[in-house]
């Protein structure tokens, strides 16, 4: 006879449901504004199941951040393996980031809010690591492209700020003003940045 105090092994998808549900709540209400009770109720599991997988709400939070970091690394690995000119690789980077945001919209909103929003009640984490990985990726693509001879040598960090500033603003504008959204605009702006505005 089974002891009713024992925790049975949860269903295989319980962990994923908890991650997705908590991400949606954290994106909408913030970490401090979200309770364990509403997470487990929405996910359709019990509190012991959450504690079985994550030990605590904080543990769940860190698991989501590691998931986000894994998604970002996976996208960047694709970019590093891609071939083409520097401009083509930057365009591919934008498209993959855009696709990732569409696929993991709540995750993007949550991370964006944590990076740029007030830190009230949020456990400590190196949120700047997401930006550093992007900066390093763009600098790497640019540096690798120097050997092709199709771009001139400038400060790689300035290039990274130019490319990421353009991409980030475009992605944020699409969220804030969806009526002005244009999926191809960042690619056109990247081309414009590479061509320059001065007369030949």
CNS distance restraints for C-alpha pairs under 8 A (distance, minus, plus):
assign (resid   2 and name CA) (resid   6 and name CA) 7.80 0.50 0.50
assign (resid   7 and name CA) (resid  48 and name CA) 7.13 0.50 0.50
assign (resid   7 and name CA) (resid  49 and name CA) 7.81 0.50 0.50
assign (resid  10 and name CA) (resid  14 and name CA) 6.43 0.50 0.50
assign (resid  10 and name CA) (resid  49 and name CA) 6.52 0.50 0.50
assign (resid  13 and name CA) (resid  17 and name CA) 6.17 0.50 0.50
assign (resid  14 and name CA) (resid  18 and name CA) 6.16 0.50 0.50
assign (resid  14 and name CA) (resid  43 and name CA) 7.67 0.50 0.50
assign (resid  14 and name CA) (resid  45 and name CA) 7.13 0.50 0.50
assign (resid  14 and name CA) (resid  49 and name CA) 7.82 0.50 0.50
assign (resid  15 and name CA) (resid  19 and name CA) 6.27 0.50 0.50
assign (resid  15 and name CA) (resid  50 and name CA) 7.71 0.50 0.50
assign (resid  15 and name CA) (resid  53 and name CA) 6.72 0.50 0.50
assign (resid  16 and name CA) (resid  20 and name CA) 6.14 0.50 0.50
assign (resid  17 and name CA) (resid  21 and name CA) 5.87 0.50 0.50
assign (resid  17 and name CA) (resid  43 and name CA) 5.63 0.50 0.50
assign (resid  18 and name CA) (resid  22 and name CA) 5.88 0.50 0.50
assign (resid  18 and name CA) (resid  39 and name CA) 7.02 0.50 0.50
assign (resid  18 and name CA) (resid  40 and name CA) 7.06 0.50 0.50
assign (resid  18 and name CA) (resid  43 and name CA) 5.72 0.50 0.50
assign (resid  18 and name CA) (resid  50 and name CA) 7.21 0.50 0.50
assign (resid  19 and name CA) (resid  23 and name CA) 6.03 0.50 0.50
assign (resid  19 and name CA) (resid  60 and name CA) 7.11 0.50 0.50
assign (resid  19 and name CA) (resid  63 and name CA) 7.71 0.50 0.50
assign (resid  19 and name CA) (resid  64 and name CA) 6.25 0.50 0.50
assign (resid  20 and name CA) (resid  24 and name CA) 6.29 0.50 0.50
assign (resid  21 and name CA) (resid  25 and name CA) 6.37 0.50 0.50
assign (resid  21 and name CA) (resid  39 and name CA) 6.22 0.50 0.50
assign (resid  21 and name CA) (resid  42 and name CA) 6.83 0.50 0.50
assign (resid  21 and name CA) (resid  43 and name CA) 5.98 0.50 0.50
assign (resid  22 and name CA) (resid  26 and name CA) 5.97 0.50 0.50
assign (resid  22 and name CA) (resid  39 and name CA) 5.75 0.50 0.50
assign (resid  22 and name CA) (resid  60 and name CA) 7.83 0.50 0.50
assign (resid  22 and name CA) (resid  61 and name CA) 7.91 0.50 0.50
assign (resid  23 and name CA) (resid  27 and name CA) 5.99 0.50 0.50
assign (resid  23 and name CA) (resid  64 and name CA) 6.98 0.50 0.50
assign (resid  23 and name CA) (resid 106 and name CA) 6.14 0.50 0.50
assign (resid  23 and name CA) (resid 107 and name CA) 5.96 0.50 0.50
assign (resid  23 and name CA) (resid 110 and name CA) 6.82 0.50 0.50
assign (resid  24 and name CA) (resid  28 and name CA) 6.21 0.50 0.50
assign (resid  24 and name CA) (resid 106 and name CA) 5.25 0.50 0.50
assign (resid  24 and name CA) (resid 107 and name CA) 7.32 0.50 0.50
assign (resid  24 and name CA) (resid 110 and name CA) 7.75 0.50 0.50
assign (resid  25 and name CA) (resid  29 and name CA) 5.63 0.50 0.50
assign (resid  25 and name CA) (resid  30 and name CA) 6.90 0.50 0.50
assign (resid  25 and name CA) (resid  31 and name CA) 7.90 0.50 0.50
assign (resid  25 and name CA) (resid  34 and name CA) 6.33 0.50 0.50
assign (resid  25 and name CA) (resid  39 and name CA) 7.46 0.50 0.50
assign (resid  26 and name CA) (resid  30 and name CA) 4.26 0.50 0.50
assign (resid  26 and name CA) (resid  31 and name CA) 5.05 0.50 0.50
assign (resid  26 and name CA) (resid  33 and name CA) 7.76 0.50 0.50
assign (resid  26 and name CA) (resid  34 and name CA) 6.49 0.50 0.50
assign (resid  26 and name CA) (resid 110 and name CA) 6.06 0.50 0.50
assign (resid  27 and name CA) (resid 106 and name CA) 5.75 0.50 0.50
assign (resid  27 and name CA) (resid 107 and name CA) 7.05 0.50 0.50
assign (resid  27 and name CA) (resid 109 and name CA) 5.51 0.50 0.50
assign (resid  27 and name CA) (resid 110 and name CA) 4.02 0.50 0.50
assign (resid  27 and name CA) (resid 111 and name CA) 7.82 0.50 0.50
assign (resid  27 and name CA) (resid 113 and name CA) 7.25 0.50 0.50
assign (resid  28 and name CA) (resid 110 and name CA) 7.66 0.50 0.50
assign (resid  29 and name CA) (resid  33 and name CA) 5.31 0.50 0.50
assign (resid  29 and name CA) (resid  34 and name CA) 6.17 0.50 0.50
assign (resid  30 and name CA) (resid  34 and name CA) 6.40 0.50 0.50
assign (resid  30 and name CA) (resid 110 and name CA) 7.66 0.50 0.50
assign (resid  31 and name CA) (resid 121 and name CA) 6.96 0.50 0.50
assign (resid  31 and name CA) (resid 122 and name CA) 6.10 0.50 0.50
assign (resid  32 and name CA) (resid 120 and name CA) 7.23 0.50 0.50
assign (resid  32 and name CA) (resid 121 and name CA) 5.34 0.50 0.50
assign (resid  32 and name CA) (resid 122 and name CA) 6.75 0.50 0.50
assign (resid  34 and name CA) (resid  38 and name CA) 7.21 0.50 0.50
assign (resid  34 and name CA) (resid  39 and name CA) 7.60 0.50 0.50
assign (resid  35 and name CA) (resid  39 and name CA) 6.52 0.50 0.50
assign (resid  36 and name CA) (resid  40 and name CA) 6.24 0.50 0.50
assign (resid  36 and name CA) (resid  47 and name CA) 7.39 0.50 0.50
assign (resid  36 and name CA) (resid  57 and name CA) 6.41 0.50 0.50
assign (resid  37 and name CA) (resid  41 and name CA) 6.10 0.50 0.50
assign (resid  37 and name CA) (resid  47 and name CA) 7.27 0.50 0.50
assign (resid  38 and name CA) (resid  42 and name CA) 6.01 0.50 0.50
assign (resid  39 and name CA) (resid  43 and name CA) 6.07 0.50 0.50
assign (resid  40 and name CA) (resid  44 and name CA) 5.88 0.50 0.50
assign (resid  40 and name CA) (resid  45 and name CA) 5.18 0.50 0.50
assign (resid  40 and name CA) (resid  46 and name CA) 5.75 0.50 0.50
assign (resid  40 and name CA) (resid  47 and name CA) 6.14 0.50 0.50
assign (resid  40 and name CA) (resid  50 and name CA) 7.21 0.50 0.50
assign (resid  41 and name CA) (resid  45 and name CA) 6.38 0.50 0.50
assign (resid  41 and name CA) (resid  46 and name CA) 7.31 0.50 0.50
assign (resid  45 and name CA) (resid  49 and name CA) 6.41 0.50 0.50
assign (resid  45 and name CA) (resid  50 and name CA) 7.67 0.50 0.50
assign (resid  46 and name CA) (resid  50 and name CA) 6.90 0.50 0.50
assign (resid  47 and name CA) (resid  51 and name CA) 6.32 0.50 0.50
assign (resid  48 and name CA) (resid  52 and name CA) 5.86 0.50 0.50
assign (resid  49 and name CA) (resid  53 and name CA) 6.47 0.50 0.50
assign (resid  50 and name CA) (resid  54 and name CA) 5.87 0.50 0.50
assign (resid  50 and name CA) (resid  55 and name CA) 6.91 0.50 0.50
assign (resid  50 and name CA) (resid  56 and name CA) 7.20 0.50 0.50
assign (resid  50 and name CA) (resid  60 and name CA) 7.93 0.50 0.50
assign (resid  51 and name CA) (resid  55 and name CA) 4.02 0.50 0.50
assign (resid  51 and name CA) (resid  56 and name CA) 5.53 0.50 0.50
assign (resid  54 and name CA) (resid  59 and name CA) 4.91 0.50 0.50
assign (resid  54 and name CA) (resid  60 and name CA) 5.14 0.50 0.50
assign (resid  54 and name CA) (resid  63 and name CA) 7.57 0.50 0.50
assign (resid  55 and name CA) (resid  59 and name CA) 5.92 0.50 0.50
assign (resid  55 and name CA) (resid  60 and name CA) 7.65 0.50 0.50
assign (resid  56 and name CA) (resid  60 and name CA) 6.34 0.50 0.50
assign (resid  57 and name CA) (resid  61 and name CA) 6.22 0.50 0.50
assign (resid  58 and name CA) (resid  62 and name CA) 6.29 0.50 0.50
assign (resid  58 and name CA) (resid 123 and name CA) 6.95 0.50 0.50
assign (resid  59 and name CA) (resid  63 and name CA) 6.18 0.50 0.50
assign (resid  60 and name CA) (resid  64 and name CA) 6.32 0.50 0.50
assign (resid  61 and name CA) (resid  65 and name CA) 6.46 0.50 0.50
assign (resid  62 and name CA) (resid  66 and name CA) 6.22 0.50 0.50
assign (resid  63 and name CA) (resid  67 and name CA) 6.15 0.50 0.50
assign (resid  64 and name CA) (resid  68 and name CA) 6.18 0.50 0.50
assign (resid  65 and name CA) (resid  69 and name CA) 6.17 0.50 0.50
assign (resid  65 and name CA) (resid 111 and name CA) 7.96 0.50 0.50
assign (resid  66 and name CA) (resid  70 and name CA) 6.11 0.50 0.50
assign (resid  67 and name CA) (resid  71 and name CA) 6.26 0.50 0.50
assign (resid  68 and name CA) (resid  72 and name CA) 6.25 0.50 0.50
assign (resid  68 and name CA) (resid 107 and name CA) 6.92 0.50 0.50
assign (resid  69 and name CA) (resid  73 and name CA) 6.10 0.50 0.50
assign (resid  69 and name CA) (resid 130 and name CA) 7.15 0.50 0.50
assign (resid  70 and name CA) (resid  74 and name CA) 6.05 0.50 0.50
assign (resid  71 and name CA) (resid  75 and name CA) 6.35 0.50 0.50
assign (resid  71 and name CA) (resid 100 and name CA) 7.96 0.50 0.50
assign (resid  72 and name CA) (resid  76 and name CA) 6.25 0.50 0.50
assign (resid  72 and name CA) (resid 130 and name CA) 7.85 0.50 0.50
assign (resid  73 and name CA) (resid  77 and name CA) 6.02 0.50 0.50
assign (resid  74 and name CA) (resid  78 and name CA) 6.50 0.50 0.50
assign (resid  75 and name CA) (resid  79 and name CA) 6.56 0.50 0.50
assign (resid  75 and name CA) (resid  93 and name CA) 7.96 0.50 0.50
assign (resid  75 and name CA) (resid  96 and name CA) 6.56 0.50 0.50
assign (resid  75 and name CA) (resid  97 and name CA) 7.22 0.50 0.50
assign (resid  75 and name CA) (resid 100 and name CA) 7.94 0.50 0.50
assign (resid  76 and name CA) (resid  80 and name CA) 6.22 0.50 0.50
assign (resid  76 and name CA) (resid  93 and name CA) 7.60 0.50 0.50
assign (resid  76 and name CA) (resid 137 and name CA) 6.99 0.50 0.50
assign (resid  77 and name CA) (resid  81 and name CA) 6.33 0.50 0.50
assign (resid  78 and name CA) (resid  82 and name CA) 6.25 0.50 0.50
assign (resid  79 and name CA) (resid  89 and name CA) 6.74 0.50 0.50
assign (resid  79 and name CA) (resid  92 and name CA) 7.03 0.50 0.50
assign (resid  79 and name CA) (resid  93 and name CA) 6.09 0.50 0.50
assign (resid  80 and name CA) (resid 137 and name CA) 7.99 0.50 0.50
assign (resid  80 and name CA) (resid 141 and name CA) 7.34 0.50 0.50
assign (resid  82 and name CA) (resid  89 and name CA) 6.87 0.50 0.50
assign (resid  83 and name CA) (resid  89 and name CA) 7.07 0.50 0.50
assign (resid  84 and name CA) (resid  88 and name CA) 5.73 0.50 0.50
assign (resid  84 and name CA) (resid  89 and name CA) 6.15 0.50 0.50
assign (resid  85 and name CA) (resid  89 and name CA) 6.21 0.50 0.50
assign (resid  85 and name CA) (resid 145 and name CA) 6.79 0.50 0.50
assign (resid  85 and name CA) (resid 148 and name CA) 7.98 0.50 0.50
assign (resid  85 and name CA) (resid 150 and name CA) 7.77 0.50 0.50
assign (resid  86 and name CA) (resid  90 and name CA) 6.16 0.50 0.50
assign (resid  86 and name CA) (resid 141 and name CA) 6.43 0.50 0.50
assign (resid  86 and name CA) (resid 142 and name CA) 6.10 0.50 0.50
assign (resid  86 and name CA) (resid 145 and name CA) 5.48 0.50 0.50
assign (resid  86 and name CA) (resid 151 and name CA) 7.98 0.50 0.50
assign (resid  87 and name CA) (resid  91 and name CA) 6.17 0.50 0.50
assign (resid  87 and name CA) (resid 190 and name CA) 7.32 0.50 0.50
assign (resid  87 and name CA) (resid 191 and name CA) 7.31 0.50 0.50
assign (resid  87 and name CA) (resid 194 and name CA) 7.62 0.50 0.50
assign (resid  88 and name CA) (resid  92 and name CA) 6.17 0.50 0.50
assign (resid  89 and name CA) (resid  93 and name CA) 6.08 0.50 0.50
assign (resid  89 and name CA) (resid 141 and name CA) 7.36 0.50 0.50
assign (resid  90 and name CA) (resid  94 and name CA) 6.33 0.50 0.50
assign (resid  90 and name CA) (resid 138 and name CA) 7.60 0.50 0.50
assign (resid  90 and name CA) (resid 141 and name CA) 7.82 0.50 0.50
assign (resid  90 and name CA) (resid 163 and name CA) 7.78 0.50 0.50
assign (resid  90 and name CA) (resid 190 and name CA) 7.94 0.50 0.50
assign (resid  91 and name CA) (resid  95 and name CA) 6.27 0.50 0.50
assign (resid  91 and name CA) (resid 187 and name CA) 5.77 0.50 0.50
assign (resid  91 and name CA) (resid 190 and name CA) 7.46 0.50 0.50
assign (resid  92 and name CA) (resid  96 and name CA) 6.13 0.50 0.50
assign (resid  93 and name CA) (resid  97 and name CA) 6.13 0.50 0.50
assign (resid  94 and name CA) (resid  98 and name CA) 6.02 0.50 0.50
assign (resid  94 and name CA) (resid 167 and name CA) 6.75 0.50 0.50
assign (resid  94 and name CA) (resid 186 and name CA) 7.61 0.50 0.50
assign (resid  94 and name CA) (resid 187 and name CA) 7.77 0.50 0.50
assign (resid  95 and name CA) (resid  99 and name CA) 6.10 0.50 0.50
assign (resid  96 and name CA) (resid 100 and name CA) 6.01 0.50 0.50
assign (resid  97 and name CA) (resid 101 and name CA) 6.19 0.50 0.50
assign (resid  98 and name CA) (resid 102 and name CA) 6.39 0.50 0.50
assign (resid  98 and name CA) (resid 171 and name CA) 7.52 0.50 0.50
assign (resid  99 and name CA) (resid 103 and name CA) 6.16 0.50 0.50
assign (resid 100 and name CA) (resid 104 and name CA) 5.91 0.50 0.50
assign (resid 100 and name CA) (resid 105 and name CA) 7.80 0.50 0.50
assign (resid 101 and name CA) (resid 105 and name CA) 4.96 0.50 0.50
assign (resid 101 and name CA) (resid 107 and name CA) 7.85 0.50 0.50
assign (resid 101 and name CA) (resid 108 and name CA) 5.89 0.50 0.50
assign (resid 104 and name CA) (resid 108 and name CA) 6.31 0.50 0.50
assign (resid 105 and name CA) (resid 109 and name CA) 6.25 0.50 0.50
assign (resid 106 and name CA) (resid 110 and name CA) 5.98 0.50 0.50
assign (resid 107 and name CA) (resid 111 and name CA) 6.18 0.50 0.50
assign (resid 108 and name CA) (resid 112 and name CA) 5.95 0.50 0.50
assign (resid 109 and name CA) (resid 113 and name CA) 6.02 0.50 0.50
assign (resid 110 and name CA) (resid 114 and name CA) 6.24 0.50 0.50
assign (resid 111 and name CA) (resid 115 and name CA) 6.10 0.50 0.50
assign (resid 112 and name CA) (resid 116 and name CA) 6.08 0.50 0.50
assign (resid 112 and name CA) (resid 117 and name CA) 7.71 0.50 0.50
assign (resid 113 and name CA) (resid 117 and name CA) 4.89 0.50 0.50
assign (resid 114 and name CA) (resid 118 and name CA) 7.24 0.50 0.50
assign (resid 114 and name CA) (resid 119 and name CA) 6.86 0.50 0.50
assign (resid 114 and name CA) (resid 127 and name CA) 7.36 0.50 0.50
assign (resid 115 and name CA) (resid 127 and name CA) 5.92 0.50 0.50
assign (resid 115 and name CA) (resid 128 and name CA) 7.12 0.50 0.50
assign (resid 127 and name CA) (resid 131 and name CA) 7.93 0.50 0.50
assign (resid 128 and name CA) (resid 132 and name CA) 6.24 0.50 0.50
assign (resid 129 and name CA) (resid 133 and name CA) 6.10 0.50 0.50
assign (resid 130 and name CA) (resid 134 and name CA) 6.57 0.50 0.50
assign (resid 131 and name CA) (resid 135 and name CA) 6.13 0.50 0.50
assign (resid 132 and name CA) (resid 136 and name CA) 6.00 0.50 0.50
assign (resid 133 and name CA) (resid 137 and name CA) 6.06 0.50 0.50
assign (resid 134 and name CA) (resid 138 and name CA) 6.28 0.50 0.50
assign (resid 134 and name CA) (resid 164 and name CA) 7.77 0.50 0.50
assign (resid 135 and name CA) (resid 139 and name CA) 6.21 0.50 0.50
assign (resid 135 and name CA) (resid 157 and name CA) 7.42 0.50 0.50
assign (resid 135 and name CA) (resid 160 and name CA) 5.61 0.50 0.50
assign (resid 135 and name CA) (resid 161 and name CA) 7.40 0.50 0.50
assign (resid 135 and name CA) (resid 164 and name CA) 7.56 0.50 0.50
assign (resid 136 and name CA) (resid 140 and name CA) 6.04 0.50 0.50
assign (resid 136 and name CA) (resid 160 and name CA) 7.93 0.50 0.50
assign (resid 137 and name CA) (resid 141 and name CA) 6.26 0.50 0.50
assign (resid 138 and name CA) (resid 142 and name CA) 6.15 0.50 0.50
assign (resid 138 and name CA) (resid 159 and name CA) 7.69 0.50 0.50
assign (resid 138 and name CA) (resid 160 and name CA) 5.30 0.50 0.50
assign (resid 138 and name CA) (resid 163 and name CA) 7.67 0.50 0.50
assign (resid 139 and name CA) (resid 143 and name CA) 5.98 0.50 0.50
assign (resid 139 and name CA) (resid 156 and name CA) 5.30 0.50 0.50
assign (resid 139 and name CA) (resid 157 and name CA) 6.30 0.50 0.50
assign (resid 139 and name CA) (resid 159 and name CA) 7.20 0.50 0.50
assign (resid 139 and name CA) (resid 160 and name CA) 5.78 0.50 0.50
assign (resid 140 and name CA) (resid 144 and name CA) 6.02 0.50 0.50
assign (resid 141 and name CA) (resid 145 and name CA) 6.19 0.50 0.50
assign (resid 142 and name CA) (resid 146 and name CA) 6.51 0.50 0.50
assign (resid 142 and name CA) (resid 156 and name CA) 6.71 0.50 0.50
assign (resid 142 and name CA) (resid 159 and name CA) 7.66 0.50 0.50
assign (resid 143 and name CA) (resid 147 and name CA) 7.82 0.50 0.50
assign (resid 143 and name CA) (resid 156 and name CA) 7.03 0.50 0.50
assign (resid 145 and name CA) (resid 149 and name CA) 7.40 0.50 0.50
assign (resid 145 and name CA) (resid 150 and name CA) 7.59 0.50 0.50
assign (resid 145 and name CA) (resid 151 and name CA) 7.22 0.50 0.50
assign (resid 146 and name CA) (resid 150 and name CA) 7.21 0.50 0.50
assign (resid 146 and name CA) (resid 151 and name CA) 6.10 0.50 0.50
assign (resid 146 and name CA) (resid 152 and name CA) 7.00 0.50 0.50
assign (resid 146 and name CA) (resid 153 and name CA) 6.86 0.50 0.50
assign (resid 154 and name CA) (resid 158 and name CA) 7.76 0.50 0.50
assign (resid 154 and name CA) (resid 159 and name CA) 7.66 0.50 0.50
assign (resid 155 and name CA) (resid 159 and name CA) 6.57 0.50 0.50
assign (resid 156 and name CA) (resid 160 and name CA) 6.28 0.50 0.50
assign (resid 157 and name CA) (resid 161 and name CA) 6.27 0.50 0.50
assign (resid 158 and name CA) (resid 162 and name CA) 6.16 0.50 0.50
assign (resid 159 and name CA) (resid 163 and name CA) 6.14 0.50 0.50
assign (resid 160 and name CA) (resid 164 and name CA) 5.89 0.50 0.50
assign (resid 161 and name CA) (resid 165 and name CA) 5.51 0.50 0.50
assign (resid 162 and name CA) (resid 166 and name CA) 6.18 0.50 0.50
assign (resid 163 and name CA) (resid 167 and name CA) 6.22 0.50 0.50
assign (resid 163 and name CA) (resid 190 and name CA) 7.17 0.50 0.50
assign (resid 164 and name CA) (resid 168 and name CA) 5.74 0.50 0.50
assign (resid 165 and name CA) (resid 169 and name CA) 6.03 0.50 0.50
assign (resid 166 and name CA) (resid 170 and name CA) 6.20 0.50 0.50
assign (resid 166 and name CA) (resid 186 and name CA) 6.94 0.50 0.50
assign (resid 166 and name CA) (resid 189 and name CA) 7.55 0.50 0.50
assign (resid 166 and name CA) (resid 190 and name CA) 7.75 0.50 0.50
assign (resid 167 and name CA) (resid 171 and name CA) 6.14 0.50 0.50
assign (resid 167 and name CA) (resid 186 and name CA) 6.18 0.50 0.50
assign (resid 168 and name CA) (resid 172 and name CA) 6.07 0.50 0.50
assign (resid 169 and name CA) (resid 173 and name CA) 6.01 0.50 0.50
assign (resid 170 and name CA) (resid 174 and name CA) 6.25 0.50 0.50
assign (resid 170 and name CA) (resid 185 and name CA) 7.76 0.50 0.50
assign (resid 170 and name CA) (resid 186 and name CA) 6.41 0.50 0.50
assign (resid 171 and name CA) (resid 175 and name CA) 6.60 0.50 0.50
assign (resid 172 and name CA) (resid 176 and name CA) 6.20 0.50 0.50
assign (resid 173 and name CA) (resid 177 and name CA) 5.43 0.50 0.50
assign (resid 173 and name CA) (resid 178 and name CA) 7.20 0.50 0.50
assign (resid 173 and name CA) (resid 180 and name CA) 7.80 0.50 0.50
assign (resid 173 and name CA) (resid 181 and name CA) 7.24 0.50 0.50
assign (resid 174 and name CA) (resid 178 and name CA) 4.80 0.50 0.50
assign (resid 174 and name CA) (resid 179 and name CA) 7.84 0.50 0.50
assign (resid 174 and name CA) (resid 180 and name CA) 6.80 0.50 0.50
assign (resid 174 and name CA) (resid 181 and name CA) 4.75 0.50 0.50
assign (resid 174 and name CA) (resid 182 and name CA) 7.58 0.50 0.50
assign (resid 177 and name CA) (resid 181 and name CA) 6.82 0.50 0.50
assign (resid 184 and name CA) (resid 188 and name CA) 6.46 0.50 0.50
assign (resid 185 and name CA) (resid 189 and name CA) 6.10 0.50 0.50
assign (resid 186 and name CA) (resid 190 and name CA) 6.02 0.50 0.50
assign (resid 187 and name CA) (resid 191 and name CA) 6.29 0.50 0.50
assign (resid 188 and name CA) (resid 192 and name CA) 6.18 0.50 0.50
assign (resid 189 and name CA) (resid 193 and name CA) 6.05 0.50 0.50
assign (resid 190 and name CA) (resid 194 and name CA) 6.24 0.50 0.50
assign (resid 191 and name CA) (resid 195 and name CA) 6.11 0.50 0.50
assign (resid 192 and name CA) (resid 196 and name CA) 5.77 0.50 0.50
assign (resid 192 and name CA) (resid 197 and name CA) 7.30 0.50 0.50
assign (resid 193 and name CA) (resid 197 and name CA) 7.78 0.50 0.50
